[in-house]
């Protein structure tokens, strides 16, 4: 005897509508999860790239704003992500940057009072106090001129309270020198840098903060084809390094080319 076919009961329309709504909500949440993962990955990649470079707080803020605009999302309010603008390393960099700017302002106020031949240059590595060679030395010599001592004393007064390392760099023009004391520009540039370092140590800056390097004519700032350019290239730079340079500077003697010595 053939049994009658069983009737398949269909789900009530209300249940179907609920299932459809749950499915739609699930799809929306899945899309948002994927989008959040993508934003998180992009942010992580961005932070990793930025960490390899020196921190410029103003530039960091500008880039963060660009990322917000490009992604159309407030990165600081994404769930589970830290507020990068309040991170300790960024706050530390901001404090150091502010300190260097304060030192630069002090130097700008002090240097016009002690004579010419001295200029300030702000570089990524720190603040450079640049002495024209004849502001410190007679031509072809490595003994500090007595007239230059008030300039150095004023700079020492400003640099002494700081913890930042100071790198003294000697530079020459491309004209050769050949004397019993200085067979080449390497010896002259190194002797000048070392002499300035010794003066800094004698007047209270710890030797552990200091290093000296002679670059001869290898790092010109102007053309050696003219007398004016050569005069600019003959210089001694006192570089007040940012504290991050402590982890980035090669050990003494590691540079290829220049002669370099540590503090006396």
Beta strands, then each sheet from edge to edge (+ up, - down):
strand 1: 118-123
strand 2: 126-132
strand 3: 166-171
strand 4: 210-214
strand 5: 235-241
strand 6: 259-262
sheet 1: 1+ 2- 5+ 3- 4- 6+
end
